[in-house]
């Protein structure tokens, strides 16, 4: 979610020049090492706006502005089939986009009729595996403000935290009873940031010591309630920040951590290469990945390639098993929609047809540069594909390459170009086979290309393009 600090961070990083890596030259040489498998790539994740938030992230309106709820029947089906298909995880913002309350204001339940049924339908018909359940705020009963907005938890004594843990376990049980699987769980989104208390959307701030105590009390109850769920810390700075380091210092708390989660929102993909060595240090054998990526300045054709390269660089240089975009769809009247979403939908109360003129009420359309950047991964990188190392003559930040094998053993190469001119990849694939290419651009998806022999694949990409070459 946007803050001034994040916006400043974005502008700094997007301007960052990674001078350690060569940029010139129109030809690159590469070798796929089929004897050097790397991590299993679980699949990608995306967040769902399942309730209302004010434009510019201001306020929590009572009206129901939510997907899939606001979509007419045929548009729901198209949404599931054309946009969500291929994603594995749905990030569910507890206390924000799922924020109804029971009579005690201590448990989170659905806020409007059929909200749970909508989620279940979406998960089943899209084929997504499960929810990445993460709190923007616990229920108001547990807060110093007695509100979803602002504050921190109101106590860290043993009795309180034991009751708090029971309540969060009940939130899991409530979703599970409706047939929803919990694949991931997080105590708090961006917990270190007290300055988010000035925002008028849901948030809870934790001092490192408070987070540590709460996590240690709650995590065992989460593990018992959802034993298959991956438990993450801390959805901002992972193991690099004060919260992560305090959790690391406690062997009992650390035993419940499955992954360290970072937010490096909207950053230039170059910085993943530059910073990933630090991210991979002192992890205690836990996974490292990011679970929120968006742009605060809106989308663009150039950012199309940056998004694709962000996926590739996190997987290649940080050895991440997954990668998350922020929102699947955003309302047509939300100011932040262009940079935050993969698509737009028009709610019933949006009568301003001077914007997004082609989208009728209850209908949606793609945010092409953002979605097109991910579409190839969703189509050609099945869950549990395995990445293979690629030797590069020069690590070029504007021309990236990634290789993986699908679960059925087919080799796939991903190539990008944002150098401002054509660029030729010469790739020794190690396989005597043919490859079929598919091109993605800011405005086009899945354009078929002629087959090429694959022992030595020679292929030239136009500027601002991403291509997938699939073994036949």
Secondary structure, 3 states (H helix, E strand, C coil): CCCHHHHHHHHHHHCCCCCCCCCCCCEEEEEEEEEEEEEEECEEEEECCCCCCCCCCCCCCCCCCCCCCCCCHHHHHHHHHHHHCCCCEEEEEECCCECEECCCCCCEECCCCCHHHHHHHHHHHHCCCEEEEEECCCCHHHECCCCCCCCCECCCCHHHHHHHHHHHHHHHHHHHHCCCCEEEEECCCCCCCHHHHHCCCCCCCCCHHHHHHHHHHHHHHHHHHCCCCEEEEEEEEHHHCHHHHHHHCCHHHHCCCCEEEECCCCCCCHHHHHHHHHHCCCCCCCEEEECCCCCCCCCCHHHHHHHHHHHHHHHHHCCCCEEEEEEEEEECCCCCHHHHEEEEEECCCCCCCCCCCCCCECCEEECHHHHHHHHHHHHHCCCCEEEEEEEECCCECCECEEEEECCCCCEEEEEEECCCCCEEEEEECCCCCEEEEEEECCCCCCEECCCEECCEEEEEECCCEEEEEEEC
